[in-house]
Amino acid sequence: MSRQDEEVPASLEGLVKPHIESFDYFLDQGIQEVIQHLQPAEIYHAPTRTTVSLWLEDVFVGKPVIEDNGRDTRAVESRMFPRECREAGSTYYAPIFGTICLKIGNGDVERQEKRLGRMPIMVRSSRCHLRTLTREGLVEKGEESTEFGGYFICNGIERVVRLLILPKKNYCMALRRSANSKRGPSYSTLAASMRCVRSDTTSVTVRLHYLTDGRANLAFSLRKREYFIPAALLLKALVDTTDREIYDKIVGASEASGAPSSDEVFSAERAELMLAE
C-alpha cells in the first residue's frame, strides 16, 4: 500500500483545516496567553496586615482517557477513542491540569499541580488519539477510513462549532456609511475602522471619524459605553511631543519634497485644524 493510500485525502482534510488549526493553537499557545493576562486574586487579611495572592501557571490539556473511579493522571492508563463515546452517549473529553501558585505576604511562592477539570476535545486535533493513525488504523478503531475530524462529540452527538467571520485583525479599513453621519452634528459619512487584537485574542474595535469641519474624532467602547475623543488630544496624551512634531509626522515629509499637491495641502490644513482644537 502506497503512502497516499495510507493517509486521509488532503482534499478532505482541507475542509476542516481551519477548525483543527484554530483548536490546536488554543491548546498549545492560546490558553497560555489567556493565563498570562489573568491578574492574581488577592485577599487582604486585616488582623495580620497580610496579603494572600493566588494565580495560575502552566495550564496543560491532556488526552482523552477512560477514568477509573473519577481519578486519572497524565500518564495514559487506557486511551479513549471517539467511537466509544458515540456508542456510550458520553463526551470525548480530556483532563485539564494547572499549577496553582500561592504567596503569603513576602514569603516564598508555593506551587502545586492540580486537576482543574476537563474539556471536550476536537476529533483529529493534536490531543486526539486518531491524529496519527493511517486509514487502516482508523478502520481498526471503528472509524471511517476517510475520517477527517474537525468536530466534537458531546453526550454521544457529533457537534460542529461554526467559525465566525470577523474583520481582519490590526488592519485599517476606510468606510463610507450613512450611519456615521448620525453620530453627531458635524460627523460625515467617512470613517476608518480597525479591530485591535492582543496576543490573547481579546479585541476592541476603534473608529476614526472624519468631521465636516476638518477635524477627526476617535471612537471606542468601554464597558458597553461609547466614547469620542479628538484625535489630536489623544496623540498628545499618548506621546510626550509638541504640536510641531505631530504636524511634521503628518505632513512634514510631503512638504520637504517640493511643491505640495492638492491632497497634501488638504492634509496640512486638516492637521492644523486638529492641533488648534
PATOR-441370 format. One record per residue: x, y, z of N, C-alpha, C in turn; residue in one letter; residue number from 0. Coordinates in steps of 0.1 Angstrom, whole numbers, padded with zeros to 4 digits. Layout:
% residues N
X,Y,Z,X,Y,Z,X,Y,Z,a,NUM .
...
This chain:
% residues 277
0009,-0012,0000,0000,0000,0000,0009,0012,0000,m,0 .
0006,0022,-0009,0014,0034,-0010,0011,0043,0001,s,1 .
0020,0053,0004,0017,0063,0014,0005,0071,0012,r,2 .
0002,0074,-0001,-0010,0081,-0005,-0023,0073,-0001,q,3 .
-0022,0060,-0002,-0034,0052,0002,-0035,0051,0017,d,4 .
-0024,0053,0024,-0024,0052,0039,-0030,0064,0045,e,5 .
-0028,0076,0039,-0033,0088,0045,-0047,0092,0041,e,6 .
-0053,0100,0049,-0066,0106,0046,-0064,0116,0035,v,7 .
-0072,0116,0024,-0070,0125,0013,-0069,0140,0018,p,8 .
-0060,0147,0012,-0057,0161,0016,-0069,0170,0013,a,9 .
-0077,0166,0002,-0089,0174,-0001,-0099,0173,0010,s,10 .
-0100,0162,0017,-0110,0161,0028,-0104,0168,0040,l,11 .
-0091,0167,0043,-0085,0173,0055,-0086,0188,0053,e,12 .
-0085,0193,0041,-0086,0208,0038,-0099,0214,0042,g,13 .
-0110,0206,0042,-0123,0211,0046,-0124,0216,0060,l,14 .
-0116,0209,0069,-0117,0212,0083,-0104,0218,0088,v,15 .
-0094,0220,0079,-0081,0225,0084,-0082,0238,0093,k,16 .
-0090,0248,0089,-0091,0260,0098,-0096,0256,0112,p,17 .
-0106,0247,0113,-0111,0243,0126,-0100,0236,0134,h,18 .
-0093,0227,0129,-0083,0219,0136,-0071,0228,0140,i,19 .
-0067,0236,0131,-0055,0245,0134,-0059,0255,0144,e,20 .
-0071,0260,0144,-0076,0270,0154,-0076,0264,0168,s,21 .
-0081,0251,0169,-0082,0244,0181,-0068,0241,0187,f,22 .
-0060,0236,0178,-0046,0233,0182,-0039,0246,0187,d,23 .
-0041,0257,0181,-0035,0269,0185,-0040,0273,0200,y,24 .
-0052,0271,0202,-0058,0273,0215,-0051,0264,0226,f,25 .
-0050,0251,0222,-0044,0242,0232,-0029,0245,0235,l,26 .
-0022,0248,0224,-0007,0249,0226,-0002,0263,0230,d,27 .
-0009,0273,0225,-0005,0287,0227,-0016,0296,0234,q,28 .
-0028,0295,0228,-0038,0305,0232,-0041,0304,0247,g,29 .
-0043,0292,0252,-0046,0290,0266,-0035,0296,0275,i,30 .
-0023,0295,0271,-0012,0301,0279,-0012,0316,0279,q,31 .
-0016,0322,0267,-0017,0336,0266,-0028,0341,0275,e,32 .
-0039,0334,0276,-0050,0338,0285,-0046,0338,0300,v,33 .
-0039,0327,0304,-0034,0326,0317,-0024,0337,0321,i,34 .
-0016,0341,0312,-0006,0351,0314,-0012,0365,0316,q,35 .
-0024,0367,0310,-0030,0380,0312,-0040,0381,0323,h,36 .
-0042,0370,0331,-0050,0370,0342,-0043,0376,0354,l,37 .
-0050,0385,0361,-0044,0391,0373,-0046,0382,0385,q,38 .
-0036,0382,0394,-0036,0373,0406,-0048,0377,0415,p,39 .
-0055,0367,0421,-0065,0370,0431,-0059,0373,0444,a,40 .
-0062,0385,0450,-0055,0389,0462,-0066,0391,0473,e,41 .
-0062,0385,0485,-0071,0386,0497,-0063,0392,0508,i,42 .
-0068,0403,0513,-0061,0410,0524,-0067,0406,0537,y,43 .
-0058,0402,0546,-0062,0398,0560,-0059,0409,0569,h,44 .
-0069,0417,0573,-0067,0429,0581,-0060,0427,0594,a,45 .
-0064,0417,0602,-0058,0415,0615,-0042,0414,0615,p,46 .
-0037,0406,0605,-0023,0404,0604,-0016,0413,0593,t,47 .
-0025,0421,0586,-0020,0430,0576,-0012,0423,0565,r,48 .
-0017,0411,0562,-0010,0403,0552,-0019,0401,0540,t,49 .
-0013,0401,0528,-0020,0399,0515,-0016,0385,0510,t,50 .
-0027,0377,0507,-0025,0364,0501,-0028,0365,0486,v,51 .
-0019,0360,0478,-0021,0361,0464,-0022,0347,0458,s,52 .
-0031,0345,0448,-0033,0332,0442,-0033,0334,0427,l,53 .
-0026,0326,0419,-0027,0327,0404,-0023,0313,0398,w,54 .
-0026,0312,0385,-0024,0300,0378,-0011,0301,0369,l,55 .
-0005,0289,0367,0007,0288,0358,0006,0275,0351,e,56 .
0012,0275,0339,0014,0262,0331,0001,0253,0330,d,57 .
-0009,0259,0324,-0021,0250,0322,-0018,0241,0311,v,58 .
-0022,0228,0313,-0019,0218,0303,-0032,0209,0301,f,59 .
-0035,0207,0288,-0047,0198,0285,-0041,0185,0280,v,60 .
-0046,0174,0287,-0041,0161,0284,-0048,0155,0272,g,61 .
-0048,0141,0271,-0055,0134,0260,-0066,0126,0267,k,62 .
-0077,0123,0259,-0088,0115,0264,-0084,0102,0270,p,63 .
-0088,0099,0282,-0085,0086,0288,-0098,0081,0295,v,64 .
-0099,0068,0297,-0110,0062,0304,-0107,0063,0319,i,65 .
-0115,0070,0326,-0112,0073,0340,-0116,0061,0349,e,66 .
-0108,0060,0360,-0110,0049,0370,-0115,0055,0383,d,67 .
-0128,0054,0385,-0134,0059,0397,-0132,0075,0398,n,68 .
-0132,0081,0386,-0131,0096,0386,-0117,0101,0388,g,69 .
-0107,0091,0389,-0093,0096,0390,-0085,0092,0378,r,70 .
-0077,0102,0373,-0068,0099,0362,-0055,0107,0364,d,71 .
-0046,0104,0356,-0033,0111,0356,-0029,0115,0342,t,72 .
-0018,0122,0341,-0013,0125,0327,-0009,0112,0320,r,73 .
-0004,0103,0327,0000,0090,0321,-0012,0083,0315,a,74 .
-0011,0078,0303,-0023,0072,0296,-0025,0058,0302,v,75 .
-0036,0057,0310,-0039,0044,0316,-0047,0036,0306,e,76 .
-0056,0042,0299,-0064,0035,0289,-0070,0045,0280,s,77 .
-0065,0045,0267,-0069,0056,0258,-0084,0055,0255,r,78 .
-0091,0066,0253,-0105,0067,0250,-0106,0072,0236,m,79 .
-0114,0065,0227,-0115,0068,0213,-0129,0073,0210,f,80 .
-0131,0081,0200,-0144,0087,0196,-0155,0077,0195,p,81 .
-0152,0065,0189,-0163,0055,0187,-0169,0051,0200,r,82 .
-0161,0050,0211,-0166,0046,0224,-0176,0056,0229,e,83 .
-0173,0069,0227,-0181,0080,0232,-0195,0080,0224,c,84 .
-0194,0077,0211,-0207,0077,0204,-0216,0066,0209,r,85 .
-0210,0054,0211,-0218,0043,0215,-0223,0044,0229,e,86 .
-0215,0050,0238,-0219,0051,0252,-0227,0064,0255,a,87 .
-0228,0073,0245,-0235,0085,0247,-0228,0095,0256,g,88 .
-0215,0094,0256,-0207,0102,0265,-0199,0113,0257,s,89 .
-0191,0121,0264,-0184,0132,0258,-0169,0128,0256,t,90 .
-0164,0131,0245,-0150,0129,0242,-0142,0141,0248,y,91 .
-0137,0139,0260,-0130,0150,0267,-0117,0145,0272,y,92 .
-0109,0155,0277,-0096,0153,0283,-0095,0161,0296,a,93 .
-0086,0156,0305,-0084,0164,0317,-0076,0176,0315,p,94 .
-0078,0187,0323,-0070,0199,0323,-0062,0200,0336,i,95 .
-0050,0202,0335,-0041,0203,0347,-0035,0217,0347,f,96 .
-0032,0222,0359,-0026,0235,0360,-0018,0236,0373,g,97 .
-0009,0246,0374,-0001,0248,0386,-0007,0260,0393,t,98 .
-0012,0257,0405,-0017,0268,0414,-0006,0274,0423,i,99 .
-0004,0287,0422,0006,0294,0429,0000,0301,0441,c,100 .
0007,0300,0452,0002,0307,0465,0014,0315,0471,l,101 .
0011,0328,0474,0021,0336,0480,0015,0343,0492,k,102 .
0021,0342,0504,0015,0348,0516,0025,0359,0520,i,103 .
0020,0372,0519,0029,0383,0522,0041,0384,0513,g,104 .
0053,0385,0519,0066,0385,0512,0073,0371,0512,n,105 .
0065,0361,0515,0071,0348,0516,0074,0342,0503,g,106 .
0079,0329,0503,0082,0322,0490,0069,0318,0484,d,107 .
0070,0316,0470,0058,0311,0463,0057,0296,0464,v,108 .
0045,0291,0468,0043,0277,0468,0035,0273,0456,e,109 .
0040,0262,0449,0033,0258,0437,0029,0243,0439,r,110 .
0016,0241,0434,0011,0227,0435,0003,0224,0422,q,111 .
0006,0213,0416,-0002,0209,0404,-0015,0203,0408,e,112 .
-0025,0207,0401,-0039,0202,0404,-0046,0200,0391,k,113 .
-0056,0191,0392,-0065,0189,0381,-0076,0199,0382,r,114 .
-0078,0207,0371,-0087,0218,0371,-0101,0215,0366,l,115 .
-0102,0203,0359,-0115,0200,0353,-0112,0192,0340,g,116 .
-0121,0193,0330,-0120,0186,0318,-0127,0194,0307,r,117 .
-0123,0191,0294,-0129,0199,0283,-0130,0190,0271,m,118 .
-0140,0192,0263,-0142,0184,0250,-0130,0186,0241,p,119 .
-0126,0175,0234,-0115,0175,0225,-0120,0173,0211,i,120 .
-0115,0182,0202,-0119,0181,0188,-0113,0168,0181,m,121 .
-0121,0161,0174,-0116,0149,0167,-0105,0152,0157,v,122 .
-0094,0145,0157,-0083,0146,0148,-0074,0159,0152,r,123 .
-0077,0165,0164,-0068,0176,0168,-0055,0170,0174,s,124 .
-0046,0179,0179,-0034,0174,0184,-0035,0166,0197,s,125 .
-0047,0167,0204,-0049,0159,0216,-0058,0146,0213,r,126 .
-0061,0144,0201,-0070,0133,0197,-0061,0121,0194,c,127 .
-0065,0109,0198,-0057,0096,0196,-0058,0092,0181,h,128 .
-0067,0098,0173,-0068,0094,0159,-0058,0102,0151,l,129 .
-0052,0112,0156,-0044,0122,0149,-0034,0115,0140,r,130 .
-0026,0106,0144,-0015,0100,0137,-0019,0086,0130,t,131 .
-0031,0082,0131,-0035,0069,0126,-0036,0070,0110,l,132 .
-0032,0059,0104,-0034,0057,0090,-0049,0053,0087,t,133 .
-0052,0052,0074,-0066,0048,0071,-0069,0034,0076,r,134 .
-0060,0026,0076,-0062,0012,0081,-0063,0013,0096,e,135 .
-0055,0021,0103,-0056,0023,0117,-0070,0028,0121,g,136 .
-0075,0038,0113,-0088,0044,0116,-0099,0033,0116,l,137 .
-0098,0024,0106,-0108,0014,0105,-0108,0004,0117,v,138 .
-0095,0001,0121,-0094,-0008,0133,-0100,-0002,0145,e,139 .
-0100,0011,0146,-0106,0018,0158,-0121,0021,0156,k,140 .
-0127,0015,0146,-0142,0017,0144,-0145,0030,0137,g,141 .
-0136,0037,0130,-0139,0049,0123,-0139,0047,0108,e,142 .
-0144,0057,0101,-0144,0057,0086,-0129,0058,0082,e,143 .
-0126,0052,0071,-0112,0053,0066,-0108,0067,0062,s,144 .
-0118,0075,0059,-0116,0089,0055,-0120,0099,0066,t,145 .
-0120,0094,0078,-0123,0103,0089,-0114,0115,0090,e,146 .
-0119,0127,0089,-0110,0139,0089,-0112,0148,0101,f,147 .
-0122,0145,0109,-0124,0153,0122,-0129,0167,0120,g,148 .
-0125,0175,0129,-0130,0189,0129,-0142,0192,0137,g,149 .
-0147,0182,0145,-0159,0183,0153,-0157,0178,0167,y,150 .
-0167,0180,0176,-0166,0175,0190,-0177,0164,0191,f,151 .
-0176,0156,0201,-0186,0146,0205,-0190,0149,0219,i,152 .
-0203,0153,0220,-0208,0157,0233,-0221,0149,0236,c,153 .
-0220,0141,0247,-0231,0132,0250,-0235,0123,0238,n,154 .
-0225,0118,0231,-0226,0109,0220,-0230,0115,0207,g,155 .
-0232,0128,0207,-0237,0135,0195,-0225,0143,0189,i,156 .
-0223,0142,0176,-0213,0150,0169,-0217,0164,0167,e,157 .
-0209,0173,0171,-0213,0188,0171,-0202,0196,0165,r,158 .
-0205,0205,0156,-0196,0214,0149,-0198,0228,0155,v,159 .
-0187,0234,0158,-0187,0249,0162,-0184,0257,0150,v,160 .
-0193,0265,0145,-0191,0273,0133,-0181,0284,0136,r,161 .
-0173,0286,0126,-0163,0297,0126,-0170,0310,0124,l,162 .
-0166,0321,0131,-0171,0334,0130,-0163,0342,0119,l,163 .
-0170,0350,0111,-0163,0358,0101,-0161,0372,0108,i,164 .
-0149,0376,0110,-0146,0389,0116,-0137,0397,0107,l,165 .
-0137,0410,0109,-0127,0418,0102,-0113,0414,0105,p,166 .
-0104,0416,0095,-0090,0412,0097,-0084,0420,0109,k,167 .
-0077,0413,0117,-0072,0419,0130,-0060,0429,0126,k,168 .
-0060,0440,0134,-0050,0450,0133,-0048,0455,0118,n,169 .
-0059,0457,0111,-0059,0461,0098,-0069,0473,0096,y,170 .
-0064,0484,0091,-0073,0496,0090,-0081,0495,0077,c,171 .
-0094,0498,0078,-0103,0499,0066,-0110,0512,0066,m,172 .
-0110,0518,0055,-0117,0531,0053,-0131,0528,0048,a,173 .
-0141,0534,0055,-0155,0531,0052,-0163,0543,0049,l,174 .
-0173,0542,0041,-0182,0553,0038,-0196,0548,0041,r,175 .
-0202,0552,0052,-0215,0547,0057,-0224,0559,0061,r,176 .
-0236,0558,0058,-0246,0569,0061,-0248,0569,0076,s,177 .
-0246,0558,0083,-0248,0557,0098,-0237,0566,0105,a,178 .
-0226,0567,0099,-0215,0575,0105,-0219,0590,0107,n,179 .
-0227,0595,0098,-0232,0609,0099,-0242,0612,0110,s,180 .
-0247,0601,0116,-0257,0602,0127,-0251,0602,0140,k,181 .
-0238,0602,0141,-0231,0602,0154,-0231,0616,0161,r,182 .
-0233,0626,0153,-0233,0640,0159,-0235,0650,0148,g,183 .
-0236,0663,0152,-0239,0674,0143,-0229,0675,0131,p,184 .
-0216,0673,0134,-0205,0676,0124,-0200,0663,0118,s,185 .
-0205,0652,0121,-0200,0639,0116,-0203,0637,0102,y,186 .
-0194,0632,0094,-0196,0629,0080,-0198,0614,0078,s,187 .
-0199,0610,0066,-0202,0595,0063,-0189,0587,0063,t,188 .
-0177,0594,0065,-0164,0588,0063,-0158,0584,0077,l,189 .
-0152,0573,0077,-0145,0568,0090,-0135,0557,0086,a,190 .
-0125,0556,0094,-0116,0544,0093,-0117,0535,0105,a,191 .
-0118,0522,0103,-0121,0513,0114,-0110,0503,0115,s,192 .
-0107,0499,0127,-0096,0488,0129,-0100,0480,0141,m,193 .
-0100,0467,0140,-0102,0457,0151,-0088,0454,0157,r,194 .
-0086,0460,0168,-0073,0458,0175,-0073,0446,0184,c,195 .
-0063,0437,0181,-0063,0424,0188,-0050,0422,0196,v,196 .
-0051,0418,0208,-0039,0415,0216,-0035,0400,0214,r,197 .
-0024,0396,0220,-0018,0383,0218,-0028,0372,0224,s,198 .
-0036,0376,0234,-0045,0366,0240,-0058,0366,0232,d,199 .
-0059,0373,0221,-0071,0373,0211,-0082,0382,0216,t,200 .
-0081,0388,0228,-0091,0398,0232,-0090,0410,0222,t,201 .
-0101,0416,0219,-0101,0427,0209,-0110,0438,0212,s,202 .
-0107,0450,0206,-0116,0461,0207,-0115,0468,0193,v,203 .
-0127,0473,0189,-0127,0480,0176,-0128,0495,0178,t,204 .
-0119,0502,0171,-0118,0516,0172,-0121,0522,0158,v,205 .
-0127,0534,0158,-0130,0541,0146,-0125,0555,0146,r,206 .
-0120,0560,0135,-0116,0574,0134,-0125,0581,0125,l,207 .
-0134,0590,0130,-0144,0596,0123,-0139,0610,0117,h,208 .
-0142,0612,0104,-0139,0625,0098,-0151,0634,0100,y,209 .
-0148,0646,0105,-0159,0656,0107,-0159,0666,0095,l,210 .
-0171,0671,0093,-0172,0680,0081,-0164,0693,0083,t,211 .
-0160,0697,0095,-0152,0709,0097,-0137,0707,0096,d,212 .
-0133,0694,0092,-0119,0691,0090,-0113,0684,0102,g,213 .
-0119,0683,0113,-0113,0676,0125,-0116,0661,0124,r,214 .
-0110,0654,0134,-0112,0639,0134,-0114,0635,0149,a,215 .
-0123,0626,0151,-0126,0621,0165,-0124,0606,0165,n,216 .
-0118,0600,0175,-0116,0586,0177,-0127,0581,0186,l,217 .
-0134,0570,0181,-0145,0564,0189,-0141,0550,0193,a,218 .
-0144,0547,0206,-0142,0533,0211,-0152,0531,0222,f,219 .
-0153,0518,0226,-0163,0514,0236,-0156,0509,0248,s,220 .
-0161,0513,0260,-0155,0508,0272,-0167,0505,0282,l,221 .
-0168,0493,0286,-0179,0488,0295,-0192,0492,0289,r,222 .
-0194,0488,0276,-0206,0490,0269,-0211,0504,0267,k,223 .
-0201,0514,0269,-0204,0528,0266,-0195,0533,0256,r,224 .
-0200,0541,0247,-0192,0546,0236,-0186,0560,0239,e,225 .
-0174,0562,0236,-0167,0575,0239,-0161,0580,0226,y,226 .
-0161,0594,0225,-0154,0600,0213,-0144,0610,0218,f,227 .
-0132,0609,0213,-0121,0617,0218,-0114,0624,0206,i,228 .
-0112,0637,0206,-0105,0644,0195,-0091,0637,0192,p,229 .
-0088,0634,0180,-0076,0627,0176,-0064,0634,0181,a,230 .
-0063,0647,0179,-0051,0655,0184,-0049,0654,0199,a,231 .
-0060,0654,0206,-0059,0653,0221,-0053,0639,0225,l,232 .
-0057,0629,0218,-0053,0616,0220,-0038,0614,0217,l,233 .
-0033,0620,0206,-0019,0620,0202,-0011,0626,0213,l,234 .
-0015,0638,0218,-0007,0645,0228,-0007,0637,0241,k,235 .
-0018,0630,0244,-0018,0623,0257,-0010,0610,0256,a,236 .
-0008,0604,0245,-0001,0591,0244,0014,0593,0242,l,237 .
0018,0604,0236,0032,0606,0233,0036,0620,0239,v,238 .
0048,0620,0245,0054,0633,0250,0060,0640,0238,d,239 .
0053,0649,0232,0058,0655,0220,0051,0669,0219,t,240 .
0055,0677,0208,0050,0690,0206,0041,0690,0194,t,241 .
0033,0701,0193,0024,0702,0181,0032,0702,0168,d,242 .
0043,0708,0168,0051,0709,0156,0056,0695,0152,r,243 .
0060,0687,0161,0065,0673,0158,0053,0665,0153,e,244 .
0041,0666,0158,0030,0659,0153,0027,0663,0139,i,245 .
0027,0676,0137,0024,0682,0124,0034,0676,0113,y,246 .
0047,0676,0117,0058,0672,0108,0056,0657,0105,d,247 .
0051,0649,0115,0049,0635,0112,0038,0633,0102,k,248 .
0028,0642,0102,0017,0640,0093,0020,0646,0079,i,249 .
0026,0657,0078,0028,0664,0065,0042,0668,0062,v,250 .
0051,0667,0072,0064,0672,0070,0072,0666,0058,g,251 .
0071,0653,0056,0078,0646,0045,0073,0651,0032,a,252 .
0060,0653,0031,0054,0658,0018,0058,0672,0015,s,253 .
0059,0681,0025,0063,0695,0023,0077,0696,0019,e,254 .
0086,0687,0024,0100,0688,0020,0103,0683,0006,a,255 .
0094,0676,0000,0096,0670,-0013,0094,0680,-0024,s,256 .
0090,0692,-0021,0088,0702,-0032,0074,0708,-0031,g,257 .
0069,0713,-0043,0056,0719,-0043,0045,0709,-0039,a,258 .
0037,0712,-0029,0027,0702,-0024,0015,0701,-0034,p,259 .
0010,0689,-0035,-0002,0686,-0043,-0014,0691,-0036,s,260 .
-0026,0690,-0042,-0038,0694,-0036,-0041,0685,-0024,s,261 .
-0038,0672,-0025,-0041,0663,-0014,-0032,0666,-0002,d,262 .
-0019,0670,-0005,-0010,0674,0006,-0014,0686,0013,e,263 .
-0019,0696,0005,-0025,0708,0011,-0037,0705,0019,v,264 .
-0045,0696,0015,-0057,0692,0022,-0053,0686,0036,f,265 .
-0043,0677,0036,-0038,0671,0048,-0032,0681,0057,s,266 .
-0025,0691,0052,-0018,0701,0061,-0029,0710,0067,a,267 .
-0039,0713,0060,-0050,0722,0066,-0057,0714,0077,e,268 .
-0060,0702,0075,-0067,0694,0085,-0058,0691,0097,r,269 .
-0045,0690,0095,-0036,0688,0106,-0036,0700,0115,a,270 .
-0036,0712,0109,-0036,0725,0116,-0049,0726,0124,e,271 .
-0060,0722,0118,-0073,0723,0125,-0074,0714,0137,l,272 .
-0068,0702,0136,-0069,0693,0147,-0060,0698,0159,m,273 .
-0048,0703,0155,-0039,0708,0166,-0043,0720,0172,l,274 .
-0051,0728,0165,-0056,0741,0171,-0068,0739,0180,a,275 .
-0073,0726,0180,-0085,0723,0188,-0083,0724,0203,e,276 .
